[in-house]
């Protein structure tokens, strides 16, 4: 029997037993938030070979009991969350799903919902409910105020109410979607955004260049590019692979991003000022021109704010007191991609924007809503060759990442990601600290 209106203050014998299968970074985050809120019956498990180390880690944590495997968690828990990589969700649910307690509610924390839905529908008993979830942020970002997607797929209303009450401990903002809506939105807010930064990193690594050290990538927009690129490559590759490879919407968007990058670069090489200006102005009008005044505006990023978070020595071009002009090809291509696909980033910004997407959209708006900045980027793209080598590498990298995703190979994705990450590894500690401070300042002021 579902008791939907319980809280951590409810007597312990009336509280639901919460089960967490998978204790990676997000599983641990959920366990710690729920325990800190006062939920007293939390069963957790990970791979069997991690049982002893997990048990030692939580031996003194109130409310958390480490069990040997997912069978023990499934048969004893009233609300079960699978925090498992999308690549493995079918295999894990096939193993532990049949043990699910009658009447339990099951959720998945996977970043791509198509394989999760298929696994739940195929392997869960008919007498259990499905109310899934997804916190749209990483484990190092405070959950308070961040979007938390809830998907009532196969469940009565009281099951959703219970899940809301349990997850209220995170203090996140609930966003209600279907499985299909989730994958479409996350393709835009996460997968294609990540593709831009992955391409930057691979381009800079291929050029054997720390971009903030030679004076080309300092200040303003460049600060966001460098810090977020490093933040992404300092994480685990699988955090991004499933988002891109298993989500059909993501494949389409990443392919278009690579195509936009290529098309714009061709106009640059041809010095086709009329064609490039027309394409960029049309993209600007399509994405930013019809924004409703009632929509809460994203932060218009200030160079004075961003300059606080630079890495390394802030060098300037020998001919002046400012960095060299930049085509901002990655941003020109991003807005062109949105326009070509008919996407409305404002809608996604309000629904389910991750911190990284909010910043990426912020710098895109910063560039495109200023005619002077946009024209300067167009002029640099056409006539200033100081960034041309990096732009070539970026085009090659973006097409390479698109092909990698289209092949659907996790092994290829892992190899490509880790090769690039290895080049920047010595700078991760500094970048992680600075990037976290930057995100916090900007998110607090948005």
Secondary structure, DSSP 8 states (H G I E B T S, - for coil): ---TT--TTS-GGGS--EEEE--SHHHHHHHHHHHHHT---EEEE--GGGHHHHHHHTTTSTTEEE-SSHHHHHHH-SEEEE---GGGHHHHHHHHGGG--TT-EEEE--S-HHHHHHHHHHHS-TTSEEEEEEESS-TTS--TTSEEEEEEEE--HHHHHHHHHHHGGG--EEEE--HHHHHHHHIIIIIHHHHHHHHHHHHHHHTT--TTSSSSS-STHHHHHHHHHHHHHTS-THHHHHHHHS-HHHHHHHHHHHHHHHHHHHHHHTT-HHHHHHHHHHHHHHHHTT--TTS-------HHHHGGG--S-----TTSSS------HHHHHHHHHHHHHT--HHHHHHHH--HHHHHHHHHHHHHHT-HHHHHHHHHHHHH-GGGHHHHHHHHHHHHHHHHHHHHT-HHHHHHHHHHHHHHHGGGHHHHHHHHHHHHHHHHHT-
